[in-house]
Amino acid sequence: MTNEKAHWQACLVSCALNFFRLDYISCLLTVISTVMVGRRMWHGWIVAGINSVIICWIAVQTSQTGFIPANLFCLALYGYNIVKWRTSVKT
């Protein structure tokens, strides 16, 4: 019974990924975060971080594991930039 449940869960995830087209969502988030950071809005780094998580998810699902280390590095960089921008806004 657990194999059948796992099969249905895999089908559900596959259908959700096909429905949402994460690659298009990632493209949109890239543009939005770039515009936000260009306008000196620190929230753009959060949007970029969400985009990096989506790219990591796409990489896992498509076995393109080379994208994962680069995006984990980007996530660390985004976190650093958020802290740096937030402290400069307060002073």
C-alpha positions as CSV (number, residue, x, y, z in Angstrom):
1,M,0.0,0.0,0.0
2,T,2.9,2.4,0.7
3,N,4.2,2.0,-2.9
4,E,0.8,3.0,-4.3
5,K,0.7,6.0,-2.0
6,A,4.2,7.0,-3.0
7,H,3.3,6.7,-6.7
8,W,0.3,9.0,-6.2
9,Q,2.3,11.5,-4.3
10,A,4.9,11.5,-7.1
11,C,2.2,12.0,-9.7
12,L,0.7,14.9,-7.7
13,V,4.1,16.6,-7.5
14,S,4.7,16.1,-11.2
15,C,1.3,17.5,-12.0
16,A,1.8,20.5,-9.8
17,L,5.2,21.2,-11.4
18,N,3.7,21.0,-14.8
19,F,0.9,23.3,-13.8
20,F,2.9,26.0,-12.2
21,R,5.9,25.9,-14.6
22,L,8.5,26.8,-12.1
23,D,10.9,27.9,-14.9
24,Y,8.6,30.7,-15.9
25,I,8.0,31.7,-12.2
26,S,11.8,31.8,-11.7
27,C,12.2,34.0,-14.8
28,L,9.6,36.4,-13.5
29,L,11.2,36.5,-10.0
30,T,14.6,37.2,-11.6
31,V,13.2,40.2,-13.3
32,I,11.3,41.4,-10.3
33,S,14.2,41.0,-7.9
34,T,16.6,42.8,-10.3
35,V,14.3,45.8,-10.6
36,M,13.8,45.9,-6.9
37,V,17.5,45.8,-6.1
38,G,18.2,48.3,-8.8
39,R,15.7,50.6,-7.0
40,R,17.6,50.1,-3.8
41,M,14.8,48.1,-2.2
42,W,16.2,45.5,0.2
43,H,13.2,43.3,-0.2
44,G,14.6,42.5,-3.7
45,W,17.1,40.2,-2.0
46,I,14.3,38.2,-0.4
47,V,12.7,37.8,-3.8
48,A,16.1,36.7,-5.2
49,G,16.4,34.2,-2.3
50,I,13.0,32.7,-3.1
51,N,14.1,32.4,-6.7
52,S,17.3,30.6,-5.7
53,V,15.3,28.1,-3.8
54,I,13.1,27.5,-6.8
55,I,16.1,27.1,-9.0
56,C,17.5,24.5,-6.5
57,W,14.2,22.7,-6.6
58,I,14.2,22.6,-10.5
59,A,17.9,21.4,-10.4
60,V,17.0,18.5,-8.1
61,Q,14.0,17.5,-10.2
62,T,15.9,17.6,-13.5
63,S,19.2,16.1,-12.1
64,Q,21.1,19.3,-13.0
65,T,23.0,19.3,-9.7
66,G,25.5,21.9,-10.9
67,F,23.0,24.6,-10.2
68,I,22.7,23.7,-6.5
69,P,26.1,24.9,-5.1
70,A,25.9,28.1,-7.1
71,N,22.5,28.9,-5.8
72,L,23.4,28.0,-2.2
73,F,26.3,30.5,-2.5
74,C,23.8,33.1,-3.8
75,L,21.5,32.4,-0.9
76,A,24.4,33.1,1.5
77,L,25.3,36.2,-0.4
78,Y,21.7,37.4,-0.4
79,G,21.5,36.9,3.4
80,Y,24.7,38.9,3.9
81,N,23.4,41.7,1.6
82,I,20.1,41.9,3.5
83,V,21.9,42.2,6.9
84,K,24.3,44.8,5.4
85,W,21.5,46.9,3.8
86,R,19.2,46.7,6.8
87,T,22.0,48.0,9.1
88,S,22.9,50.8,6.8
89,V,19.2,51.8,6.6
90,K,19.0,52.0,10.4
91,T,22.1,54.3,10.7
